[in-house]
């Protein structure tokens, strides 16, 4: 079964302006653990002592998930991570020619020596530690460099090789720029050497293809996929947690989502949205306010009979319900349903009143903002009822 690594607390906190306190990080980690996430990457303790505190607190919170730290390819950074009592350690070092020559001023052989030294040290410190090596910007590095570094890393003690699409470069339709190609090639080349690490993928969303690339990696046999709540992360972020899980269920699992407890997703997303001060777009797939909201008259008349006619997902497995919206696209059926929703069934049979309410709703909708059914509809009903009574009095 595919494993999920959540990086909301590490990659997600690299979203400009986002800060999660240690207390907030613990709450998020607890949500993720309830959902059934396998690995929770909390951060890089070398960045700040508060991050180290958060990692340590979560590592000792009794969660089922493995708790991980991120580290530069330096022994002193690894020491800080291991001091946090983690189960998982991610070490990254680029093997792209541009970084090696322009940034580090070393050759590939020197880079590999450094990678081997640091991973070997980490392995001697904790035998059961899960160690991941990431050739940063994997997909824009020469594939032979990636394979050479990955081979040396595994022989030194790494359990996992992460294929990082650091800049959102891959495309599932490009024969040699697809994440599928990289997963298959790296895996096959390591198998030739008798090496069988898990293959992880980390897909950025710069071109809007992070989810597509993650699913392409799954198809290629990746073992671990990185995600974040709301797709948070550097620049355009990474793969969104809810979107990936719902698609994996659709591809390979039962429709009730029993592999993961998806009913916690809504509360988790609401909490992360509040703490990050980033609103969830209403049209966001799976978790957006409009994801299960029906508006157009034709749609609404159909879903009243059977929601599956205009829904491919069951909102109940996500702890959500379908809803309706009122506006320019509405018809009398929508008004009747909305009136019943606010417990005014007695008015639903008054066709003349329904017509007046619908007319006012269409006029109000021209302001270009949604109509709040709970707050505004009662006011609209009251105004239209008064108008109807006055019309009767005048005509009478």
Number of C-alpha atoms within 10 A of each C-alpha: 8 13 15 20 25 27 26 31 29 22 23 27 20 17 18 12 9 14 16 19 13 20 12 16 22 20 16 22 27 20 19 26 19 18 17 18 21 18 23 32 27 30 27 25 25 19 12 10 12 13 23 21 14 22 30 23 17 26 23 12 13 9 15 13 20 19 28 33 29 23 25 16 22 17 17 12 18 25 16 17 27 21 12 22 19 22 19 22 25 25 26 20 22 23 29 20 18 13 17 17 13 9 9 12 12 13 13 18 13 12 19 21 13 16 24 23 16 22 28 18 16 24 16 11 13 14 10 10 21 20 24 26 26 26 26 23 22 27 24 19 17 12 16 12 19 25 20 17 26 29 24 16 27 22 16 18 23 26 19 23 31 27 27 25 25 20 20 22 22 29 18 19 12 11 11 13 15 19 34 25 19 22 24 16 15 20 22 14 17 17 13 9 10 10 16 17 22 16 21 28 26 27 28 30 26 18 12 14 19 28 21 18 27 27 21 20 28 20 14 17 17 24 20 24 24 27 33 25 25 27 24 30 26 18 13 17 25 32 30 22 26 22 18 22 17 20 13 16 16 15 12 9 14 11 13 15 17 12 14 18 19 21 17 17 23 17 13 20 21 16 16 24 15 12 15 18 12 14 13 17 13 12 13 13 16 19 22 17 16 18 20 23 17 23 20 17 16 15 16 24 18 14 16 13 9 11 18 12 12 14 16 10 16 16 17 12 19 21 14 18 12 16 15 19 20 24 23 19 14 22 22 18 17 26 23 20 18 21 21 14 14 13 11 14 14 9 15 18 10 11 12 12 17 23 15 18 22 25 17 17 22 16 12 17 15 11 9 9 9 12 16 11 18 12 10 11 19 15 12 18 20 12 14 21 18 12 14 14 11 12 11 10 9 7 7 6
